[in-house]
Amino acid sequence: MFDHSPFLIAAVVATFFAAGVVKGVTGMGLPTVAMGVLGSLLSPLIAAALLLVPSFVTNVWQLLAGRRFGMLIRRLWPMMLTIIVGTVFGSMLLTGGGTELTTVGLGVALVIYAAYTLLARQLHVLPRWEPWLSPVIGLMTGLVTGATGVFVIPAVPYIQSLNLERDDLVQALGLSFTVSTIALATGLFWHGAAPVGNLLISTLAVIPALLGMAVGQVIRTRISPQLFRRLFLIFLLLLGLEMGLHGLL
């Protein structure tokens, strides 16, 4: 259960505001930032419960802003289906009570995502590979999501490799994150790990998240999104290293 101390309430508000700023500038990153920061202050399970409502609201907003929803559903439904299966199954690890293990897993997921995005070259998936690769990527993403609360590995690199137009890419990421959020909520409820008090705080956290997104969209017009994104990834890399090492020691 979430400790309603003034420090933790302030930390949650500041975290979701900062995560909203990141999403406003880069178009993604709210769940990743929220899990990374809150996962270093609370158990990953509580952090995952707190991010459910802000993640759902902001990602549905991103999903519905595009115009190719039908096309993306037809193209990506096998991936979305296996994300749900993998997340519900993987959530047994997150709700199993092994806080040290899930903290290390969360740290490793952050490090892999940040290092890959910073260093790897852009991949390109041929259309003939999609029918079998999409379900595999979805299942892997679901297992990582269920175990750590992080939605991005390997879904984001895969979706970026599909040669989508920019607006379609943003909407496809919104689709993946929305499905992952719903699946994670289903897994937590299934295992009785989403107390009402946590959901109330999660609902209130939508306010700083949306304010942060608005600020981030203003910032995006005044600085280089590429530079901001690089600094954000370096921060995630360092945070993930700290969490992984702390969980092992």
C-alpha positions in Angstrom: 0.0 0.0 0.0 1.2 3.5 -0.8 2.6 5.6 2.1 0.8 8.9 2.1 3.6 10.9 3.6 4.1 14.5 2.3 7.5 13.6 0.9 6.2 10.7 -1.2 3.1 12.7 -2.4 5.4 15.5 -3.5 7.7 12.9 -5.2 4.8 11.4 -7.1 3.6 14.8 -8.3 7.1 15.9 -9.3 7.7 12.6 -11.1 4.5 12.6 -13.2 5.1 16.3 -14.0 8.6 15.5 -15.2 7.4 12.4 -17.0 4.7 14.5 -18.8 7.4 17.0 -19.9 9.4 14.2 -21.4 6.3 12.8 -23.2 5.4 16.3 -24.4 8.9 16.8 -25.9 9.6 13.3 -27.3 6.2 11.8 -27.7 6.9 8.9 -25.3 8.6 8.1 -22.0 5.9 8.8 -19.4 5.6 5.2 -18.1 9.3 4.6 -18.4 10.2 7.8 -16.4 7.5 7.1 -13.8 8.6 3.5 -13.3 12.3 4.4 -13.2 12.0 7.2 -10.7 9.2 5.8 -8.5 10.7 2.3 -8.7 13.8 3.7 -7.0 11.6 5.2 -4.2 8.9 2.5 -3.8 8.5 -1.1 -4.8 8.1 -1.6 -8.5 4.7 -3.1 -7.8 3.4 0.1 -6.2 5.1 2.2 -8.9 3.3 0.1 -11.6 -0.1 0.6 -9.9 0.5 4.4 -9.6 1.3 4.8 -13.3 -1.8 3.0 -14.6 -4.3 5.9 -15.0 -1.8 8.6 -16.2 -0.3 6.2 -18.7 -3.8 5.2 -19.9 -5.1 8.8 -20.3 -2.0 10.2 -22.0 -1.5 7.3 -24.3 -5.2 7.1 -25.4 -4.8 10.9 -26.1 -1.8 10.1 -28.3 -3.6 7.1 -29.9 -6.7 9.1 -30.9 -4.8 12.1 -32.2 -3.8 10.1 -35.4 -5.9 9.2 -38.4 -4.8 5.7 -39.2 -6.2 3.7 -36.3 -8.0 1.1 -38.4 -4.9 0.5 -40.6 -2.7 0.1 -37.6 -5.1 -2.3 -35.8 -5.2 -4.5 -38.9 -1.4 -4.5 -39.2 -0.4 -4.8 -35.6 -3.2 -6.9 -34.0 -1.1 -10.0 -33.6 1.5 -8.0 -31.7 -1.2 -6.4 -29.5 -2.8 -9.8 -28.7 0.5 -11.4 -27.6 1.3 -8.2 -25.6 -1.8 -8.9 -23.5 -1.0 -12.6 -23.1 2.6 -11.9 -22.1 1.8 -9.1 -19.7 -0.9 -10.9 -17.8 1.4 -13.9 -17.5 4.5 -11.9 -16.7 2.6 -9.9 -14.0 3.0 -13.0 -11.8 6.6 -12.0 -11.3 5.8 -8.4 -10.4 3.1 -9.4 -7.9 5.0 -12.3 -6.5 6.6 -10.3 -3.7 10.3 -10.5 -4.9 11.0 -6.8 -4.6 14.8 -7.1 -5.1 14.4 -9.3 -8.2 11.8 -7.0 -9.8 14.0 -3.9 -8.9 17.0 -5.5 -10.7 14.8 -6.4 -13.6 13.4 -2.9 -13.9 17.0 -1.5 -13.8 18.1 -3.9 -16.5 15.2 -3.0 -18.7 16.0 0.7 -18.4 19.6 0.1 -19.2 18.9 -2.1 -22.2 16.4 0.4 -23.6 18.6 3.5 -23.1 21.8 1.9 -24.3 20.1 0.4 -27.4 18.4 3.7 -28.3 21.6 5.7 -27.8 24.0 3.3 -29.6 22.2 1.0 -32.0 21.6 1.7 -35.6 18.1 2.0 -37.0 16.7 -1.4 -38.0 14.3 -2.1 -40.9 11.9 -5.0 -40.9 10.9 -6.4 -44.2 7.1 -6.8 -44.7 7.4 -10.5 -45.2 8.9 -10.9 -41.7 6.0 -9.1 -39.9 3.4 -12.0 -39.7 5.7 -14.1 -37.6 7.9 -11.4 -36.0 5.1 -9.3 -34.6 3.6 -11.9 -32.3 7.1 -12.8 -31.0 7.9 -9.2 -30.3 4.5 -8.7 -28.6 5.0 -11.7 -26.3 8.5 -10.5 -25.3 7.2 -7.0 -24.7 4.3 -8.4 -22.6 6.6 -10.5 -20.5 8.9 -7.5 -19.8 5.9 -5.3 -19.1 4.4 -7.7 -16.7 7.6 -8.3 -14.9 8.9 -4.7 -14.6 6.2 -2.3 -15.6 8.3 -1.0 -18.5 6.5 -1.0 -21.9 9.3 -0.1 -24.3 11.4 -3.2 -24.8 11.4 -4.5 -27.5 8.2 -2.9 -28.8 9.6 0.6 -29.4 12.7 -0.5 -31.5 10.4 -2.9 -33.4 7.7 -0.4 -34.2 10.4 2.1 -35.2 11.7 -0.4 -37.7 8.5 -0.8 -39.6 9.1 2.3 -41.8 5.9 4.1 -40.7 5.3 7.7 -41.5 6.0 10.0 -38.6 2.3 10.5 -37.6 1.6 6.8 -38.0 4.6 5.9 -35.9 3.4 8.2 -33.0 -0.1 6.6 -33.2 1.4 3.1 -33.4 3.4 3.8 -30.2 0.3 5.1 -28.6 -1.6 1.9 -29.5 1.2 -0.3 -28.1 1.4 1.7 -24.9 -2.3 1.8 -24.4 -2.7 -2.0 -24.9 0.2 -2.5 -22.5 -1.3 -0.3 -19.9 -4.7 -2.1 -20.1 -2.9 -5.5 -20.0 -0.8 -4.5 -17.0 -3.9 -3.2 -15.1 -5.6 -6.5 -15.9 -2.7 -8.5 -14.5 -2.5 -6.4 -11.3 -6.2 -6.7 -10.7 -6.1 -10.4 -11.5 -3.6 -10.9 -8.8 -5.3 -8.5 -6.3 -2.3 -6.1 -6.5 -4.1 -2.8 -7.3 -5.5 -1.4 -4.1 -8.2 1.3 -4.4 -6.0 3.8 -2.5 -3.2 3.4 -5.1 -5.7 3.9 -7.9 -7.0 7.1 -6.3 -3.4 8.5 -6.2 -2.9 7.3 -9.8 -6.1 9.1 -10.9 -4.9 12.4 -9.2 -1.5 12.0 -10.9 -3.2 12.6 -14.2 -3.2 16.3 -13.4 0.6 16.9 -13.1 1.1 14.5 -16.0 -1.1 16.5 -18.4 0.4 19.8 -17.1 3.8 18.4 -17.8 2.8 17.3 -21.3 1.6 20.9 -22.0 4.9 22.3 -20.8 6.8 19.8 -22.8 5.0 20.7 -26.0 6.1 24.3 -25.4 9.7 23.3 -24.7 9.7 21.2 -27.9 9.4 24.4 -30.0 12.3 26.0 -28.2 15.0 23.4 -27.9 16.3 20.5 -30.0 14.1 17.4 -29.3 17.1 15.2 -30.3 19.3 16.8 -27.6 16.6 16.6 -25.0 16.0 12.9 -25.9 19.7 12.1 -25.7 19.9 13.7 -22.2 16.8 11.8 -21.2 18.2 8.5 -22.3 21.5 9.1 -20.5 19.4 9.8 -17.3 17.5 6.5 -17.8 20.8 4.7 -18.3 22.3 6.0 -15.1 19.1 5.4 -13.2 18.8 1.9 -14.5 22.5 1.1 -13.5 21.9 2.5 -10.0 18.7 0.4 -9.5 20.3 -2.8 -10.9 23.4 -2.4 -8.7 21.4 -1.4 -5.6 19.1 -4.4 -6.0 22.1 -6.8 -6.3 24.0 -5.4 -3.3 
